[in-house]
Amino acid sequence: MDLIDAIKAIDKPHEDDILNRLYTTWGENVDPDNLLKEYPRPQFVRDSFINLNGYWEYLFTPVNSRDEIPSVMEGNILVPFSPEAMLSGVEKRLLPDQLLWYKKKLPVITRKTPTARILLHFGAVDQFADIFINDALIGSHSGGYLPFTIDITDYLNYTENKLVTTSNTLYLRVRDTSDSSYHSRGKQTLKRGGMYYTAQSGIWQTVWIEEVPEVYIREIKIHPGTDLHSVTVEVATNKKASVTVKIPGYELVKSPASDVPPGTCFSGDYSFSSDTFPSIGIDHSAVAPSYYSFKFNIENPHLWTPEDPYLYPLQITCEDDNVSSYFAMRSFEVRPDDRGKTRFHLNGHPYFLMGVLDQGYWPDGLYTAPSDDALIYDITEMKRLHFNMMRKHIKIECARWYYHCDRLGMIVWQDMVSGGSSYAKPVVSYLPTLFPKVFGRMSDGPAYYKTFSRGSADGRREWLDEMQNTIRYLFNVPSIATWVLFNEGWGQFNAAGATIMAKELDHSRPVDQASGWFDEGSGDYRSVHNYFRPLTVEEDKKNRAFVISEYGGFTCHIDGHSSVDRVYGYKKYDNLDKLGVAYYNLINASLKPLIPKGLAGAVYTQVSDVEEEVNGLMTYDRKITKINPDIDPNMTSGINS
């Protein structure tokens, strides 16, 4: 073990830093009048929507002023960038004892009929949001990573014929405890440094309004058959209706005469897949939620792979409501191969996962990519570097990122967002790094909760709810191949029980129960992090697939493209030539020889630099890719041939 490198990698907070003003190319060209205008929900598309991105008004107030809607605002903020982000135009941090108010004059909406419903969608608001229309509080939402929607129809002012809205104002009141409480926050911290990054808050994904008819589609769930020759489409509507589902080129299927009971994929009164659900306040439209199931036989299926990411179009009609979607025919499983080595299988065949860790941070937008093209660039550049999988690290991304992974052919390992009170870093990071066999496994219980900052029963219940809701929300995404529940003991508790819950919701995907260490012996993978030792394959008594779910982390600081002058990472290189030699030696001499021995996958750290963590394959501003794939174009040859 390289003990000196391990000691150097101990992260320290540097909360007083002023970061260098780095912009991506897309951030330099942001147009406030045409900001993230693409339809935000590609797997549930209607033909029109009103995008509310752009300038809103904002105000910071003390938390004890929460009952008063402000009459005067402080300035303008560019939504959906959080106030901490440079692109927001604010660059001010929301503290736990403050509130952030937003104000937006809503555009005039002309309804098609007096019975049509108007839905207000938020992609994500970090962390607690109260929604007001005019002077009325109409609902609240907690959790900074999942979408929510509210039916605002009955709170708006209209002309006499009830068809045209007049003079309506939306207010949003936000509070964010960041890492001062047990709520989920990922890598956000009020004291940034090392592997923890700038905290952000408020609206950070697209906000939009959508008109739907009186009877409309609320949710869809898509299940490719395990035999890969059929697909089942389940549809939920707000009222009983006539529903049809069409896959172009296949026979149209109409809804059955009576409802079918919802399966475990449905979440009852809530709809996470479609986002079109009143998740807060009073449900004014779902008078009698109804559920319908459709099955198609797919002859000669065109299977989805990273090399050939074929997507089938899908059309769902419910009375006057029409939704476009898509799906893929693919299967993911973990089982022994012909030689008895337990491996990840794609469409029934062993498939090595050449992965890269993706934090989803941007120097100018923090959690929010400055454009759709920026999202695409990260994926295509990682494919150019021979990766076929990205591990989205303790963050839930905007829906369009998953869409681009689907259509471009990038397998996704999706982390749950970590939470819990302040982590005891010697226990969850330093000692397991030094003594992995000692800290590789632990038993659950009250002492365990205290050790991993999960003393709050409310916090444990909240995380379990969010874990289940994350699976429901992302269930239909074809490219997601694995759910990762816990990372390095950060807020971990009852991982074995959480694994059972995840499997009950989704039996079609493997689960990585505990990435790094503190394995509880269940899930589908033995998942380790190894930055300082020679890479090896470990035998697993449970006969699970072995993955190195983090490794590498080689650092190279490039002046003019880094947030700070300090270097945080796991092994330092002074120039790109030395970094490239070390990287290709690691892949070719250390990693690839482990595949015949049973290595099922590996995740290199990481896509890009983030603040002082300069171990990215790209710089933080994405202007320099540090590794040249043309040096070794056959780097991954033979892995999945």
Beta strands, then each sheet from edge to edge (+ up, - down):
strand 1: 50-51
strand 2: 54-62
strand 3: 75-79
strand 4: 98-105
strand 5: 117-122
strand 6: 125-126
strand 7: 128-133
strand 8: 136-142
strand 9: 148-151
strand 10: 169-175
strand 11: 188-189
strand 12: 197-198
strand 13: 202-203
strand 14: 207-212
strand 15: 217-224
strand 16: 230-237
strand 17: 243-246
strand 18: 253-254
strand 19: 290-297
strand 20: 312-318
strand 21: 321-327
strand 22: 332-336
strand 23: 342-346
strand 24: 349-350
strand 25: 353-358
strand 26: 389-392
strand 27: 411-415
strand 28: 480-487
strand 29: 511-515
strand 30: 525-530
strand 31: 545-552
strand 32: 554-555
strand 33: 571-572
strand 34: 599-605
sheet 1: 1+ 14- 5+ 9-
sheet 2: 3+ 2- 4+ 10- 7+ 8-
sheet 3: 6+ 13-
sheet 4: 11+ 12+
sheet 5: 15+ 16- 19+
sheet 6: 18+ 17- 20+ 21-
sheet 7: 22+ 23- 24+
sheet 8: 29+ 28+ 27+ 26+ 25+ 34+ 31+ 30+
sheet 9: 32+ 33+
end
